[in-house]
Amino acid sequence: NEQKDTATNAMVTFMALNTAGIQLIPATIIAVLAAAGAKNPTAIIVTTIVATFSGAVAAVTAAKILQRFFPREEREVDVEVAE
Protein backbone atom coordinates (compact mmCIF):
# COMPACT_ATOMS: atom_id res chain seq x y z
CA ASN A 1 0.00 0.00 0.00
CA GLU A 2 1.76 3.12 -1.22
CA GLN A 3 -0.84 5.49 0.23
CA LYS A 4 -0.18 5.06 3.94
CA ASP A 5 -3.10 7.28 4.98
CA THR A 6 -5.70 5.34 2.96
CA ALA A 7 -6.87 1.76 3.42
CA THR A 8 -7.03 -0.48 0.37
CA ASN A 9 -10.27 -2.18 -0.64
CA ALA A 10 -8.90 -5.50 0.61
CA MET A 11 -8.10 -3.93 3.99
CA VAL A 12 -11.63 -2.55 4.28
CA THR A 13 -13.18 -5.91 3.40
CA PHE A 14 -10.96 -7.67 5.95
CA MET A 15 -11.91 -5.13 8.61
CA ALA A 16 -15.61 -5.61 7.80
CA LEU A 17 -15.31 -9.39 8.19
CA ASN A 18 -13.32 -8.98 11.39
CA THR A 19 -15.91 -6.58 12.80
CA ALA A 20 -18.76 -8.94 11.85
CA GLY A 21 -17.59 -11.17 14.70
CA ILE A 22 -17.56 -14.60 13.13
CA GLN A 23 -18.42 -17.10 15.85
CA LEU A 24 -19.17 -20.75 15.15
CA ILE A 25 -19.53 -22.10 18.68
CA PRO A 26 -20.48 -19.53 21.34
CA ALA A 27 -18.74 -21.24 24.25
CA THR A 28 -19.24 -18.36 26.70
CA ILE A 29 -23.00 -18.16 26.14
CA ILE A 30 -23.35 -21.93 26.34
CA ALA A 31 -21.49 -21.87 29.67
CA VAL A 32 -23.71 -19.07 30.99
CA LEU A 33 -26.85 -20.93 29.93
CA ALA A 34 -25.57 -24.15 31.49
CA ALA A 35 -24.73 -22.35 34.73
CA ALA A 36 -28.19 -20.80 34.77
CA GLY A 37 -29.75 -24.27 34.57
CA ALA A 38 -30.97 -24.25 30.96
CA LYS A 39 -32.32 -27.62 29.77
CA ASN A 40 -30.58 -27.37 26.39
CA PRO A 41 -27.83 -24.72 26.44
CA THR A 42 -26.48 -25.78 23.02
CA ALA A 43 -29.75 -24.94 21.27
CA ILE A 44 -28.35 -21.53 20.30
CA ILE A 45 -25.62 -22.91 18.03
CA VAL A 46 -27.74 -22.93 14.87
CA THR A 47 -29.08 -19.45 15.60
CA THR A 48 -25.54 -18.20 16.19
CA ILE A 49 -24.31 -19.63 12.89
CA VAL A 50 -27.20 -18.01 11.00
CA ALA A 51 -26.60 -14.65 12.71
CA THR A 52 -22.86 -14.84 12.06
CA PHE A 53 -23.36 -15.68 8.41
CA SER A 54 -25.91 -12.89 7.99
CA GLY A 55 -23.60 -10.36 9.64
CA ALA A 56 -20.63 -11.41 7.50
CA VAL A 57 -22.68 -11.21 4.28
CA ALA A 58 -24.01 -7.78 5.25
CA ALA A 59 -20.51 -6.53 6.11
CA VAL A 60 -18.92 -7.71 2.86
CA THR A 61 -21.87 -6.44 0.81
CA ALA A 62 -21.65 -3.01 2.43
CA ALA A 63 -17.88 -2.88 1.86
CA LYS A 64 -18.24 -3.84 -1.81
CA ILE A 65 -21.07 -1.35 -2.42
CA LEU A 66 -19.22 1.49 -0.70
CA GLN A 67 -16.10 0.77 -2.78
CA ARG A 68 -17.99 2.08 -5.79
CA PHE A 69 -18.73 5.42 -4.10
CA PHE A 70 -15.17 5.96 -2.85
CA PRO A 71 -12.80 4.83 -5.63
CA ARG A 72 -9.09 4.82 -4.89
CA GLU A 73 -6.85 6.95 -7.02
CA GLU A 74 -4.33 4.58 -8.53
CA ARG A 75 -0.82 5.96 -8.79
CA GLU A 76 1.33 5.00 -11.70
CA VAL A 77 4.42 3.09 -10.72
CA ASP A 78 7.50 3.42 -12.89
CA VAL A 79 9.05 0.04 -13.51
CA GLU A 80 12.43 -0.16 -15.14
CA VAL A 81 13.15 -3.25 -17.18
CA ALA A 82 16.77 -4.31 -17.52
CA GLU A 83 17.71 -5.24 -21.06
C-alpha positions in Angstrom: 0.0 0.0 0.0 1.8 3.1 -1.2 -0.8 5.5 0.2 -0.2 5.1 3.9 -3.1 7.3 5.0 -5.7 5.3 3.0 -6.9 1.8 3.4 -7.0 -0.5 0.4 -10.3 -2.2 -0.6 -8.9 -5.5 0.6 -8.1 -3.9 4.0 -11.6 -2.5 4.3 -13.2 -5.9 3.4 -11.0 -7.7 5.9 -11.9 -5.1 8.6 -15.6 -5.6 7.8 -15.3 -9.4 8.2 -13.3 -9.0 11.4 -15.9 -6.6 12.8 -18.8 -8.9 11.9 -17.6 -11.2 14.7 -17.6 -14.6 13.1 -18.4 -17.1 15.8 -19.2 -20.7 15.2 -19.5 -22.1 18.7 -20.5 -19.5 21.3 -18.7 -21.2 24.2 -19.2 -18.4 26.7 -23.0 -18.2 26.1 -23.3 -21.9 26.3 -21.5 -21.9 29.7 -23.7 -19.1 31.0 -26.9 -20.9 29.9 -25.6 -24.2 31.5 -24.7 -22.4 34.7 -28.2 -20.8 34.8 -29.7 -24.3 34.6 -31.0 -24.2 31.0 -32.3 -27.6 29.8 -30.6 -27.4 26.4 -27.8 -24.7 26.4 -26.5 -25.8 23.0 -29.8 -24.9 21.3 -28.4 -21.5 20.3 -25.6 -22.9 18.0 -27.7 -22.9 14.9 -29.1 -19.4 15.6 -25.5 -18.2 16.2 -24.3 -19.6 12.9 -27.2 -18.0 11.0 -26.6 -14.6 12.7 -22.9 -14.8 12.1 -23.4 -15.7 8.4 -25.9 -12.9 8.0 -23.6 -10.4 9.6 -20.6 -11.4 7.5 -22.7 -11.2 4.3 -24.0 -7.8 5.2 -20.5 -6.5 6.1 -18.9 -7.7 2.9 -21.9 -6.4 0.8 -21.7 -3.0 2.4 -17.9 -2.9 1.9 -18.2 -3.8 -1.8 -21.1 -1.4 -2.4 -19.2 1.5 -0.7 -16.1 0.8 -2.8 -18.0 2.1 -5.8 -18.7 5.4 -4.1 -15.2 6.0 -2.8 -12.8 4.8 -5.6 -9.1 4.8 -4.9 -6.8 6.9 -7.0 -4.3 4.6 -8.5 -0.8 6.0 -8.8 1.3 5.0 -11.7 4.4 3.1 -10.7 7.5 3.4 -12.9 9.1 0.0 -13.5 12.4 -0.2 -15.1 13.1 -3.2 -17.2 16.8 -4.3 -17.5 17.7 -5.2 -21.1 
